[in-house]
Amino acid sequence: MSTSDNTRRMPAEWEPHAGTWIFWPTRPEQYLYGSASDFSTVRDAFQKLVDVLCSFEPVKVGADASVRQEAESILGRRATVHEFPLDDAWARDAAPTFIFENNDLAALCWRFTGWGGRFGPIEADAKASSRIAEGMGLLIIRSKLALEGGGIHSNGQGTILTTTPVLEDPGRNPGVPSNELQEQLATTLGASHIVSLPRAYAGDDTGGHIDVIAAFAPSGAVLINDCTDSSDPNVEGSRENIRTLKAAGLEVISVPQPEARYAGGDRLAYSYLNFYLCNGGVIAPIFGDKKDDYFCGLLEEHFPDREVVPIDARPFYLGGGGIHCVTQQIPRA
């Protein structure tokens, strides 16, 4: 698939960053599986993540007016806090996707629908990407597609990973044919190749984000969740996704799946693929699982020029997402 706009490019996450956006958690009730004490644990997890990231690159923290003072008090001068209305803490999805337009940094603002109408309220989050872009003084590119940052990965060289359950979700882009959706996505991101994986990840509240399923490595290979438990609901989807990658000519690196965990009767979408790359570092989600050390070794192997920093990701999943879900990289222009 080709695109007519080759002056536009979505950089890979491992390319140099000017910084990272994070949103400070706003309302305890968003963490449906937790109590008030659990929400304190969530705040502690955000603080730990900001502290770690600040050792690698600048961090911008978006905060609703109701929690701005709290964020400033907890974070001190380690990060810069920016006040604007927010409903939730998923910066990956409500912040802009930053791309290059004619080699200049630009803010791509997707049409935000609350993950296909699955969650609300979204009034503030739907405007967050524009507010951020305007505050940064960036060119704004508005997409007609309903999508989120967690629904795409780029290798920086024209190939985009996404998933069919998200791109073709009738709650996001109803009535639009598959080929037209892929063409729109390619044009929007300046991509030449879209690889859409057919199956979602069990327990993923978004309906199937790629950032809990797979991620590119700088070698061009794709790290992919490889479920080997025949009783797990991910096993068939994992096999089908791997077959799709291989059929697209991509090398596959198998990543084990953490042991399934549940809260309130719901499966938590624990995934090792939800790691985050920063300047000189890899923030590795760990889960108190016997596979944690093996996974960190995989990251050291495939990102040899980076320090692997494990962080307990379980508190983030009280709200339904992980480390990659709460971060959004700002590429260095």
ABEGO torsion letter per residue (X at the ends): XBBABAABBBBBAABBBAEBBBBBBABAAABAABBAAAAAAAAAAAAAAAAAAAAABBBBBBBBAAAAAAAAAAAEAABBBBBBBBABABAAAABBBBBBBGGBBBBBBBBBAGGGGABOBAAAAAAAAAAAAAAAGBBBBBBABBBBAAABBBAGAGBBBBBAAAAABAAABBGBBAAAAAAAAAAAAGBABBBBBABBBBGBAAGGBAAAABBBBAAGBBBBBBBABAABAAAAAAAAAAAAAAAAGBBBBBBBBBBBBBBGGBBBBBBAAABBBBBGBBBBBBAGBAAAAAAAAAAAAABAABBBBBBBAAAAAAAGBBAAAABBBBBBX
